[in-house]
Amino acid sequence: MFDCVNEKKKIQSIDNKLKNLKFYKNSKLISQLYKKKYILSKNKKNVMQITNILQDTEYWIKIFTKEPDVTIEKEINIQYQKLKKKINKLEICTMFNKEHDYNNCYIDIQSGSGGVESQDWTKMLLKMYLKYSFSKKFKSSIISQSIGETGGIKSITLKIKGKYAFGWFRTEAGIHRLVRKSPFDINNKRHTSFSSVFVYPELNHDIHIDIQPKDLRIDVYRSSGAGGQHVNKTESAVRITHIPTGIVTQCQNERSQHKNKHTALKQLTSKLYRIETEKKNTEKKQINVKKPSIRWGNQIRSYILDDSRIKDIRTKIERNDIYQVLNGDLHQFIETSLKIGL
């Protein structure tokens, strides 16, 4: 239950800290405090709006009981629909209770075995997430990608920028399974493909992870792409391997090798922090500490194109509008996942 009085006290406490001049010596703490205040203030605003709608609805119901009228009945229904939307919005906001839910995030999509078919499935997932990101008014950019031989994608890393980007995307982490009659099979046989999705937050500057230079292998290479002006002609792309864990990050979206190296290091820091956090909080089971094997039995969602059916294993939601989902309509899956605490 949302405690409005308690939230008001928390906001006041933050304001008092911000007024204390000694805190201004710590810019990182200031940033954290303003972020917490924004979240608390947004929730408080939602509660106040719900209260106002309830009062308006109560007013119209009283009138309707005395003088039943079609126009008043319509007004009550309008207020009721507004109320449902606001309550749902507040409920979703209260689900963003993880430490980095407010942050930007990275999304890694990796093709499983299956060659061309699997790489095409990764490309379809990329389109789905880009369209969902657009619907949330987030900004998305490709950090690195490895293109397949027929235009599919072997692997790709996206950066999503926006308030609560990690909160909205984190429940998509896992294995996604596609079943269809492959357009790449001359016999038109049914194929099953898998791609893994890994989501991790962009860390704030106040998070420190001890990474020793001796533990890093840094390689430079020419970026791959579909051609044209966006492909670098020089070896400006950077790949960083963290030798103790085997974690690899790479960046090729900038022309500057220095900028690509900086981005790849930020990704590595975020990944290491995410994994270390999950090791300490395994009972929460937010994500697997290691990426699960990209194969049957580990999927979180199955997309069966021939039957026009999608089944989400965790939420038990099944939908028949598969192409609408692949065009970015993930709202039901993600909101339900948040509500049940995934």
Helices and strands as residue ranges (DSSP letters): H 4-19, G 21-25, H 27-66, H 70-95, E 105-111, H 116-135, E 139-147, E 153-161, H 165-169, G 170-172, E 174-181, E 190-201, G 213-215, E 216-221, G 228-230, E 237-242, E 247-251, H 257-280, G 282-284, E 299-304, E 309-312, E 318-319, H 322-326, H 331-339
